[in-house]
Amino acid sequence: MKTNARFIKSITKTAAENDTVMPWARGSRRAAFIAKRNADKTPRRKSA
């Protein structure tokens, strides 16, 4: 089980170093994303 513990430690260390910003994160980017998504919901007219 020694190898498994080392593997788990390396995974948790790598995950802690990850600083990628996700679009659903809180803040101004999230607000802009939601505003853009809601703007696309405008009703469209049906063609005869």
C-alpha positions as CSV (number, residue, x, y, z in Angstrom):
1,M,0.0,0.0,0.0
2,K,3.0,2.3,0.1
3,T,2.9,3.0,-3.6
4,N,-0.8,3.8,-3.4
5,A,-0.2,6.4,-0.6
6,R,2.5,8.0,-2.7
7,F,0.2,8.1,-5.7
8,I,-2.6,9.7,-3.7
9,K,-0.2,12.3,-2.3
10,S,1.0,13.2,-5.7
11,I,-2.6,13.6,-7.0
12,T,-3.6,15.9,-4.1
13,K,-0.4,18.0,-4.5
14,T,-1.1,18.4,-8.3
15,A,-4.7,19.3,-7.6
16,A,-3.7,21.9,-5.0
17,E,-1.3,23.5,-7.5
18,N,-4.0,23.8,-10.2
19,D,-5.1,27.5,-10.6
20,T,-7.3,27.2,-13.7
21,V,-10.2,29.6,-13.6
22,M,-13.4,27.8,-14.4
23,P,-16.3,29.8,-16.1
24,W,-18.7,28.9,-13.3
25,A,-16.4,30.4,-10.6
26,R,-17.8,33.3,-8.6
27,G,-17.1,36.9,-9.7
28,S,-17.4,39.2,-12.6
29,R,-16.6,36.5,-15.2
30,R,-19.5,34.4,-13.9
31,A,-21.8,37.4,-14.0
32,A,-20.8,38.1,-17.6
33,F,-21.3,34.5,-18.6
34,I,-24.8,34.4,-17.1
35,A,-25.7,37.7,-18.7
36,K,-24.6,36.4,-22.1
37,R,-26.5,33.1,-21.6
38,N,-29.7,35.0,-20.6
39,A,-29.4,37.4,-23.6
40,D,-29.6,34.4,-26.0
41,K,-33.0,33.5,-24.7
42,T,-34.8,36.2,-26.7
43,P,-38.0,34.8,-28.3
44,R,-37.7,34.2,-32.1
45,R,-40.5,34.6,-34.5
46,K,-41.7,31.6,-36.4
47,S,-41.5,31.8,-40.2
48,A,-45.0,31.2,-41.6
